[in-house]
Amino acid sequence: QVQFVESGGGLVQPGGSLRLSCVASIRFFSLYDMGWYRQAPGKQRELVAMLARSGSTHYEDSVKDRFTISRDNSKNTTYLQMNSLKPEDTALYYCNTVQVGRPGMNSWGKGTLVTVSS
């Protein structure tokens, strides 16, 4: 069964940085497009960053030039470096595979909470 374990969230002041990590128990991890999703209170979950197996990336407009997604295939791990954080980045952050812009796996991890507040 596929499992995702996210970590690295926390409380940070506006303008601060965090680095999220996600370990995925997926066979042939390197063959998957991976993404970071987030769900803010009262809102739907959205895809904010994607890293294709080819190496190409895509970011949601509000996080462009602030967030960077990367991966280490030898560790089945996806990262999200978040800089210049804003209060509106506050959300639960999850990782999952990406298929045609949507989550590829039915199972989700517990997520990691990012709170941006002074």
C-alpha positions in Angstrom: 0.0 0.0 0.0 1.3 3.4 -0.9 2.2 5.7 2.0 3.3 9.3 2.2 5.0 10.7 5.3 5.3 14.5 5.3 7.4 16.5 7.8 9.1 19.8 8.3 6.1 22.1 9.0 5.9 24.5 11.9 5.2 28.1 13.0 7.2 30.7 11.1 7.0 34.5 10.9 6.1 36.2 7.6 9.2 36.4 5.4 10.6 33.3 6.9 11.5 29.9 5.4 10.7 26.2 5.8 11.8 23.1 4.1 9.2 20.3 3.8 10.1 16.6 3.2 7.9 13.8 2.0 9.0 10.1 2.0 6.9 7.9 -0.3 6.7 4.2 -0.2 6.3 3.7 -3.9 8.0 1.2 -6.1 9.8 2.8 -9.0 9.5 6.2 -7.4 11.6 7.8 -10.1 9.0 7.1 -12.7 6.4 9.2 -11.1 5.6 12.9 -11.4 5.5 14.2 -7.8 3.6 17.1 -6.3 3.0 19.2 -3.2 -0.6 20.0 -2.4 -2.0 22.2 0.3 -5.3 22.7 2.0 -6.0 25.9 3.9 -8.9 26.1 6.4 -12.2 26.2 4.6 -10.7 25.7 1.2 -10.2 22.8 -1.2 -6.9 21.0 -1.6 -4.8 22.5 -4.4 -1.6 21.5 -6.2 1.1 24.1 -5.6 4.2 22.6 -7.0 4.9 19.7 -9.4 8.2 18.0 -10.4 7.9 15.7 -13.3 10.1 12.7 -13.7 11.7 14.5 -16.7 12.8 17.3 -14.3 10.4 19.9 -15.5 8.5 21.9 -12.8 5.3 23.7 -12.5 4.2 26.1 -9.8 0.9 27.7 -8.8 1.1 31.4 -9.5 1.0 32.5 -5.9 4.1 30.5 -5.0 6.2 31.1 -8.1 9.7 32.5 -7.3 9.2 31.7 -3.6 8.8 27.9 -3.5 11.2 25.3 -5.0 10.3 21.6 -5.4 13.1 19.0 -5.7 13.5 15.2 -5.2 16.0 12.6 -4.3 15.1 9.4 -6.1 17.6 7.4 -4.1 15.6 8.2 -0.9 12.1 8.2 -2.4 11.9 11.8 -1.1 10.3 15.0 -2.4 11.2 18.4 -0.9 9.6 21.8 -0.9 11.8 24.7 -0.1 9.5 27.6 0.9 10.9 31.1 1.2 9.4 34.5 1.8 6.4 32.9 3.4 3.2 34.8 3.7 0.2 34.4 6.1 -1.8 33.1 3.1 0.6 30.1 2.8 -0.8 28.8 6.1 -2.2 25.3 5.3 -1.7 21.6 5.7 0.8 20.5 3.1 0.7 17.0 1.5 2.5 15.2 -1.2 1.2 12.8 -3.7 1.9 11.8 -7.3 0.5 13.8 -10.1 -1.5 12.5 -13.1 -2.9 15.0 -15.5 -2.7 17.7 -12.9 -4.6 15.7 -10.3 -3.5 13.4 -7.4 -2.5 10.1 -8.7 -2.9 8.0 -5.6 -6.0 7.5 -3.5 -4.1 7.4 -0.2 -2.8 10.5 1.6 -0.5 11.1 4.4 -1.3 13.1 7.5 0.3 16.2 6.0 2.5 18.7 7.8 1.1 22.0 9.1 2.6 25.3 8.1 1.5 28.3 10.0 2.8 31.7 9.0 2.0 34.3 11.6 3.7 37.1 13.6 
